[in-house]
Amino acid sequence: MISNFNNLELRTDKGSLWENFLLSERLKSLRYAGKRAKMHFWRTTDQREIDYIETEADSIRAWEMKWNPKAITKTVSAFEKTYKTDTEILTSKNFSDFLEISAL
């Protein structure tokens, strides 16, 4: 995808770009805030995944990142049932709290 300067809506890698943006900005926010959360992702043998997980002491926080807010995934419910935690779906409409230091 190098040298692909097409409009974002025409790109086939926009989901990956979205995840990369959110993760890199989250890492910056954590560092600036002096937070030391452990970072993980979760994937099953059939390739279902949760994009980003933070653990700190006994808490687990999980996020699934979707460029298309209408995309539905069965993975979230499987993860939530297994680990007894909620998973937040991040879209272009609600991602700002994920990146704000005050939200940490």
Secondary structure by P-SEA (a helix, b strand, c coil): ccccccccccccaaaaaaaaaaaaaaaaaaaaaccccccccccccccccccbbbbcccbbbbbbbbcccccccaaaaaaaaaccbbbbbbcccccccccccccc
